[in-house]
Amino acid sequence: MELPDILLQDVNREGNLYFFTKECPIGVPDHIHVCIRHHDRVLLFSTCTSQIDTVYKFACHGKDPNTYPCFRQDDVNKFSRPLTFVNCNNIVDCTVQEFGEYIKSGIVKPMDGIMTETDMAAIAKGVILSPWVSNGIKELFR
């Protein structure tokens, strides 16, 4: 589906959910990503996972569990699993133009559902607590 550039500004709003296909050169392939900030033409995304054992392993290796906020499936976020974690330690950034090209080519697919303001606050807290996120990015969430 060909989206005009003007519509891309509306598509990539904070809190929107996207599926990154296996062909996507950024992020984690075959995973859902959340648009966690739209600032100065840069989009930052955090990978979602429903694999509790993976989150537990990361937490056991020195990563703060608060950097993996957990969200329950509901009628707003429309996750396909009862629980989904967002990895606030791994942020991917790209320009609006690059992201638009990924959507136009179909390697990134917009999904139904959105994260609430409360959900976004939990993600922002996780980003701020992460020792792996640069201070420059953390400042965007303060």
KAGIBEL-V43238 format. One line per field, one symbol per residue. burial: I if it has 9 or more other ideal C-beta (glycine too) atoms within 8 Angstrom, else O. Layout:
# KAGIBEL-V43238
burial: ???
This chain:
# KAGIBEL-V43238
burial: OOIOOOOIOOIIOOIIIIIIIOOIOOIOIOIIIIIIIIOOOIIIIIIIIIOOOOIOOIIOOOIOOOIIIOIOIOOOIIIOOOIIIIIIIIIIOIOIOOIIOIIOOOIIOOIOIOIIOOIIOIIIIIIIIIOOIOOOIIOIIO
